[in-house]
Amino acid sequence: SLKPEMTHCVSSSQKLTNVSATMQSDRVVLDVGGRRFVTSESTLKASSLYFRAKFSDEWRTIHDEASSPPEDCAVCFLDQDPEPFSILLSFMRNGFVNVADVCEKVLAQAEFLGLESLLGAVKCQAFLNIYPRHTIFSDSYSDES
């Protein structure tokens, strides 16, 4: 019979194996404009409406099995420029982007991929740049009647 601490080690080892298998099945290889990117399906789906739809169950059932990628690693071609995608993938992984990296090509690709959180932040910043003193409350509003 195994000692309790040994049972815990076996259990943890099995959990690690299950997590590893899940991570492997979540792995996605993207060919973006001829450049290869490796990430996880969950990273892409968390931030992008495009990838959420692309990797949905509905999308998978529409396409025949012959065109499906291998189960251990999905391969996806994206006919976009790799440089802006690199910046956007970093945003999807980390949740932030260097302001100097946000150019017209990055914004156009963000729009295509449906990166709503990034686009919303850029729109808010643009508004504040145009109206730097604007607040939610008008300056003319006061409690004095």
C-alpha positions, 0 to 999 in steps of 0.5 A: 500500500502507498503511503499518503504522501506517495498517493499525493505525488501520484495524484499530482503527477497524473494532474500534470500529465492531464494539464500537459495533454490539455495544453498540447491540444490547445496549441495552435500554429498560425501561418500569418503572411508566411511567418509562423506563430505558435500560441494557444487557442485559449489565448486567441479566443480570449481577446479576439472575436475572429478567433472565437468564431474560427475555433467555435464548435459551429465552425468546426462542424461546418467544415469536413473532416478532410480539411481539419488540422491534426488534433494535436496541433491546429494549423491556421493560415491568416492572410495578413501582415506578420509584423502587426500580428506580432504586436497584436499577439503580444497584446492578446497574451499580456493585455497591454501594448506599447503605444508607439507600436500602435500604427494604422496597420496594427489598428486595421488588423485589430479591427479585422480580428475583432480585438474590441478591448484594444480598439476601445482603449485606443478610441478612449485615448484618441478622445482624450487627446482631442478633448484633453480637459473633457470629463464626464461631468460638464464644467458648467454643472454645479449644485448651486441653484 
